[in-house]
Amino acid sequence: MIPVFRQIGETLSYTPQNLSQRTARLYLLSKIGYPLGLVYHAVAVVMFHQLNAMPLVYYNIVSLIAFGLCVFITLRFRNITVPFLIGPVVEMPVHAGLATLAFGLNSCWFLWALTPAVLVFWMPIELRVRVAISCFSALIFVAVGLVGILWEPWYEIPIFWLSLFVIFNLVGNALTFCILFALNTEVAANAEDALEAEYARSETLLYNLLPEDIAARLKLEPDRTIADSLPKVAILFADIVNFTPRSAQMQPEEIVEFLNRIFTEFDHLAEKHGLEKIKTIGDAYMVAAGMPKPVGDPVHRVAEMALDMLKVAETLPDAVELRIGLHAGPAVAGVIGNRKLFYDVWGETVNTASRMESHGEPGRIQVTEAAKAELDGRYIFESRGTVEVKGMGPIETWWLAERSRSE
């Protein structure tokens, strides 16, 4: 029996994916409410027949047809407006008025005239329209109550039946509002879960775009410009040799897979050496040490990564060669943009490191005198001599060859 009830529950709780949240909520309420309305009207037919209240019997037979039509329209056409007009807006107030005329105010049938005033707020229509319909339903509720006060009941019924009507109507209305409360709670819980998931996703995205410290500062002061003067950073630029002719022979998917495979390896190395990945530009890869906050031995860290990058390139099946350039010095870093945030670094140090890469040679790491001074004694260098660097003039550079054997 339990699987049967579970299947029924899943069927009742299913809502089409193409419905808006508000429409889906009313659709779910309709799937539950109209079948329950069928049951209640069937019971009402039996009770009224026992009391020989034939006008009410006939009316409830019509109501059974109406609620059956509501179920059909809801499930077959996924239309919730027409059933709502047939059921809560028309049938329920008329039923409440007739039953109150028949059995008096003490029978509590008038309570059903109030339900539409609440149900209308589930309709996917403008708020002012919902308020207007709710106020109109409330007026009908008051009118039904006045009918019960001013008119004598059509039927004198035993106290047993009067008590049964009270219980029947109180339980029915309580069940209706419990269903509304349960569905609303479920909707609210789902909305909260969706918000939490979206918040977690946005947090993850923010921390993927920005360094953790910068993201934290941006969250605390979203309107403040983040710009930091960094006294000492080490910059590494790496570029894939002959990428342009290689990519001309590849499909778009192959290009993306090729770069993703290489840059993912570089990301692992950056994390291993405690470096901050700044960006990729085409086939170029840029990382920095000493930002957004200072670290020990920043030049040593980028040197270690540069050597590891050459090793990784040798292990790739695509015969990849790299040009790598290093430089160290002061720089300025900050966040730019307001729609697509980007953490970047600027200054002569960055430009020089970029020139070291672009004026380098395949499979080699070119460093400046400033970077070499930081690394002397721990690494082996080969002098390249003076290089004429575009926009900077003659600069003396070295090749970083390997780690010192004493290290």
C-alpha positions in Angstrom: 0.0 0.0 0.0 2.8 2.4 0.8 4.2 2.4 -2.8 0.6 3.1 -4.0 0.3 6.1 -1.7 3.7 7.3 -2.7 2.8 7.1 -6.4 -0.4 9.0 -5.7 1.6 11.6 -3.8 4.1 12.0 -6.6 1.3 12.3 -9.2 -0.5 14.9 -7.2 2.7 16.9 -6.5 3.9 16.9 -10.1 3.8 20.3 -11.9 4.8 21.0 -15.5 8.2 22.6 -15.8 7.1 25.4 -18.2 4.8 27.0 -15.6 5.8 30.0 -13.5 6.2 29.6 -9.8 2.8 31.2 -9.0 1.0 29.3 -11.7 2.6 26.1 -10.7 1.5 26.7 -7.1 -2.2 27.2 -8.1 -2.0 24.3 -10.5 -0.8 22.0 -7.6 -3.6 23.4 -5.3 -6.2 22.8 -8.1 -5.0 19.2 -8.5 -5.6 18.6 -4.8 -8.5 20.9 -4.1 -11.0 20.0 -6.9 -10.9 16.2 -6.2 -11.4 17.0 -2.5 -14.3 19.2 -3.6 -15.8 16.3 -5.5 -15.6 14.2 -2.3 -17.2 16.9 -0.2 -20.1 17.5 -2.6 -20.7 13.8 -2.9 -21.0 13.6 1.0 -23.2 16.7 0.9 -25.6 15.0 -1.6 -26.0 12.1 0.7 -26.6 14.3 3.8 -29.0 16.6 2.1 -30.9 13.6 0.6 -31.3 12.2 4.1 -32.9 15.5 5.2 -35.0 15.5 2.1 -33.6 18.9 1.2 -34.0 18.3 -2.5 -33.1 21.8 -3.8 -29.7 21.3 -2.1 -29.4 17.8 -3.5 -30.0 19.0 -7.1 -27.6 21.9 -6.6 -24.9 19.6 -5.3 -25.3 17.2 -8.2 -24.7 20.2 -10.5 -21.7 21.1 -8.3 -20.3 17.6 -8.7 -20.5 18.0 -12.5 -18.9 21.5 -12.1 -16.0 20.2 -10.0 -15.5 17.2 -12.3 -15.2 19.7 -15.1 -12.7 21.7 -13.1 -10.6 18.6 -12.7 -10.8 17.8 -16.4 -9.9 21.3 -17.5 -7.0 21.5 -15.0 -5.4 18.2 -16.0 -6.3 18.1 -19.7 -5.6 21.7 -20.6 -3.5 22.9 -17.6 -5.9 25.8 -17.4 -6.4 27.2 -13.9 -8.3 30.4 -14.5 -11.6 28.9 -15.8 -11.8 26.2 -13.0 -11.1 29.0 -10.5 -14.0 31.0 -11.8 -16.3 28.0 -11.8 -15.4 26.7 -8.4 -14.2 29.2 -5.8 -15.6 32.4 -7.4 -19.1 31.1 -8.4 -20.0 27.7 -6.9 -18.7 28.1 -3.4 -20.4 31.4 -2.5 -23.7 30.3 -4.1 -23.5 27.0 -2.2 -22.8 28.8 1.0 -25.7 31.1 0.5 -28.2 28.4 -0.4 -27.1 26.1 2.5 -27.3 29.0 5.0 -30.8 29.8 3.8 -31.8 26.2 4.1 -30.3 25.4 7.5 -29.5 28.7 9.2 -26.4 30.5 10.3 -25.7 27.9 13.1 -25.0 25.2 10.5 -21.7 27.0 9.5 -22.3 26.6 5.8 -21.6 30.4 5.5 -17.9 29.7 6.1 -17.5 28.5 2.6 -18.2 32.0 1.3 -15.0 33.2 2.9 -12.7 30.7 1.3 -12.6 32.4 -2.2 -11.4 35.6 -0.5 -8.2 33.8 0.5 -7.8 31.5 -2.5 -7.8 34.4 -4.9 -4.3 35.5 -3.7 -3.0 32.3 -5.2 -4.1 33.4 -8.7 -1.4 34.5 -11.1 -3.0 37.9 -11.8 -2.2 41.5 -10.8 -2.3 42.2 -7.1 -4.9 44.9 -7.4 -7.2 42.5 -9.3 -6.7 39.9 -6.6 -7.4 42.5 -3.9 -10.6 43.6 -5.7 -11.8 40.0 -6.1 -11.0 39.3 -2.4 -12.9 42.3 -1.2 -15.9 41.3 -3.4 -15.8 37.8 -1.9 -15.6 39.2 1.6 -18.7 41.3 0.9 -20.5 38.2 -0.3 -19.4 36.4 2.9 -20.9 39.3 4.9 -24.1 39.1 2.8 -24.4 35.4 3.3 -24.0 35.9 7.1 -26.8 38.6 7.0 -29.0 36.2 5.1 -28.5 33.7 7.9 -29.4 36.3 10.5 -32.4 37.9 8.9 -34.1 34.9 7.3 -35.6 31.9 9.0 -34.1 28.6 7.9 -36.1 26.6 5.3 -35.7 23.4 7.2 -35.9 22.6 10.9 -33.3 19.9 11.5 -32.5 17.8 14.6 -29.5 18.8 16.7 -27.6 15.8 15.5 -27.6 17.0 11.9 -26.9 20.6 12.9 -23.9 19.4 14.9 -22.8 17.2 12.0 -23.0 20.2 9.7 -20.9 22.3 12.1 -18.2 19.6 12.3 -18.4 18.9 8.5 -18.0 22.6 7.6 -15.4 23.4 10.3 -13.3 20.4 9.3 -13.7 21.2 5.6 -12.6 24.8 6.0 -9.8 23.8 8.4 -8.6 21.2 5.9 -8.7 23.8 3.1 -6.6 26.2 5.0 -4.2 23.5 6.2 -3.6 22.5 2.6 -3.0 26.2 1.7 -0.6 26.6 4.6 1.2 23.3 3.8 1.6 24.3 0.1 2.6 27.8 1.0 5.2 26.4 3.5 6.5 24.0 0.8 6.7 26.8 -1.7 8.5 29.1 0.8 10.9 26.3 1.7 11.6 25.6 -2.0 12.1 29.3 -2.6 14.5 29.5 0.4 16.4 26.5 -0.9 16.6 28.0 -4.3 17.8 31.3 -2.8 20.4 29.5 -0.7 21.6 27.5 -3.8 21.8 30.6 -5.9 23.6 32.5 -3.1 26.1 29.6 -2.8 26.5 29.6 -6.6 27.1 33.3 -6.7 29.6 33.0 -3.8 31.5 30.3 -5.6 31.5 32.4 -8.8 32.7 35.5 -6.9 35.5 33.6 -5.3 36.4 32.0 -8.6 36.6 35.4 -10.2 38.4 37.3 -7.4 41.0 36.4 -4.8 39.4 35.5 -1.5 40.6 38.6 0.4 39.5 40.9 -2.4 36.0 39.2 -2.6 35.6 39.6 1.2 36.5 43.3 1.0 34.1 43.8 -1.9 31.2 42.1 0.0 31.8 44.3 3.0 32.1 47.5 1.0 30.6 47.0 -2.5 30.7 50.6 -3.4 34.3 51.2 -2.5 37.0 51.3 -5.1 39.5 48.5 -4.4 43.0 49.7 -5.4 46.2 48.5 -3.7 49.8 49.7 -4.0 52.0 46.6 -3.8 55.6 47.3 -2.9 56.9 43.9 -4.2 55.3 41.4 -6.5 56.7 38.8 -8.9 55.0 38.4 -12.2 55.2 35.4 -14.6 54.0 35.4 -18.2 53.9 32.2 -20.2 52.9 31.8 -23.8 52.4 28.8 -26.0 54.8 28.8 -28.9 53.3 28.6 -32.4 49.7 28.5 -31.1 48.3 30.5 -33.9 49.3 28.2 -36.8 48.4 25.2 -34.6 44.9 26.5 -33.8 44.3 27.1 -37.5 44.4 23.4 -38.1 42.0 22.6 -35.2 38.2 22.6 -34.7 36.8 25.1 -32.1 36.1 22.3 -29.6 39.7 21.0 -30.0 41.1 24.4 -29.4 39.1 24.8 -26.2 40.0 21.3 -25.0 43.7 21.9 -25.8 43.9 25.2 -23.8 41.8 23.9 -21.0 44.0 20.8 -20.5 47.2 23.0 -20.4 45.8 25.8 -18.3 44.2 23.4 -15.8 47.6 21.9 -15.2 49.0 25.5 -14.7 46.2 26.2 -12.3 47.2 23.2 -10.2 50.8 24.5 -10.1 49.7 28.0 -9.1 47.8 26.6 -6.2 50.7 24.4 -5.3 53.1 27.3 -5.1 50.7 29.8 -3.5 50.4 32.1 -6.5 47.5 34.2 -7.7 46.3 33.5 -11.2 45.6 36.9 -12.7 44.2 36.0 -16.2 44.6 34.2 -19.4 44.8 36.2 -22.7 44.3 33.9 -25.6 47.1 31.4 -25.2 49.0 33.5 -22.6 48.9 32.7 -18.9 49.7 35.2 -16.2 50.3 34.6 -12.5 51.7 36.7 -9.6 53.2 36.2 -6.2 52.9 38.7 -3.4 49.3 39.8 -4.2 46.7 40.6 -3.0 48.7 40.2 0.2 52.5 39.9 0.7 54.1 36.4 0.8 57.6 35.2 1.6 60.0 34.7 -1.4 57.6 35.9 -4.1 60.3 35.6 -6.9 61.3 32.2 -5.7 57.7 31.0 -6.0 57.3 32.1 -9.6 60.7 30.7 -10.5 59.6 27.3 -9.1 56.4 27.5 -11.0 58.2 28.4 -14.2 60.4 25.4 -14.0 57.5 23.1 -13.2 55.6 24.6 -16.2 58.4 23.5 -18.5 58.2 20.0 -17.1 54.5 19.8 -17.5 54.8 21.0 -21.1 57.2 18.1 -21.8 54.7 15.6 -20.5 51.8 16.8 -22.7 51.1 14.7 -25.8 50.8 17.7 -28.0 54.6 18.7 -28.2 53.9 22.0 -26.5 56.7 24.5 -26.0 56.5 27.6 -23.8 58.1 31.0 -23.6 58.2 32.3 -20.1 59.2 35.7 -18.7 59.7 36.8 -15.1 60.2 40.1 -13.4 59.7 41.5 -9.9 59.0 45.0 -8.5 56.2 47.3 -7.3 52.8 47.3 -8.9 49.2 48.5 -8.5 46.3 46.0 -8.3 42.6 46.5 -8.1 39.1 45.5 -9.2 37.6 47.0 -12.4 34.2 46.8 -13.9 30.8 46.7 -12.3 29.0 44.0 -14.2 31.9 41.6 -14.9 34.3 42.1 -12.1 38.0 41.6 -12.8 41.0 41.7 -10.6 44.1 43.0 -12.4 47.5 44.4 -11.9 49.3 47.2 -13.7 52.6 49.0 -13.8 56.1 48.8 -15.2 56.7 45.5 -13.5 53.9 43.9 -15.4 55.0 45.4 -18.7 58.6 44.2 -18.2 57.5 40.6 -17.3 55.4 40.6 -20.4 58.3 41.8 -22.5 60.5 39.1 -21.0 58.1 36.5 -22.3 57.5 38.0 -25.8 61.3 38.5 -26.4 62.1 35.1 -25.1 62.8 31.8 -26.8 60.9 28.5 -26.9 61.4 26.3 -24.0 63.3 28.9 -22.0 62.6 31.2 -19.0 63.9 34.8 -19.4 64.4 36.9 -16.3 65.5 40.4 -15.5 68.4 41.5 -13.4 66.0 42.4 -10.6 64.5 38.8 -10.6 68.0 37.2 -10.9 69.3 39.2 -7.9 66.5 37.7 -5.8 67.3 34.1 -7.0 71.1 34.1 -7.1 72.7 31.2 -5.2 69.5 29.1 -5.4 69.3 28.7 -9.2 71.7 28.4 -12.2 71.5 31.1 -14.8 72.9 31.6 -18.3 73.6 35.1 -19.4 71.8 36.2 -22.5 73.4 39.6 -22.7 71.7 42.8 -23.6 68.3 42.6 -25.4 66.7 45.5 -27.2 63.2 45.5 -25.7 60.4 47.3 -27.5 59.3 50.4 -25.6 62.1 49.9 -22.9 65.4 50.0 -24.7 68.4 47.7 -24.0 67.9 45.4 -21.0 70.4 42.9 -19.6 68.6 39.5 -19.2 69.4 35.9 -18.2 68.0 32.5 -18.8 66.8 30.7 -15.7 68.2 27.2 -16.4 67.6 25.0 -13.4 67.7 24.8 -9.6 71.1 24.9 -7.9 72.3 21.5 -7.0 73.0 22.7 -3.5 69.3 23.4 -3.1 
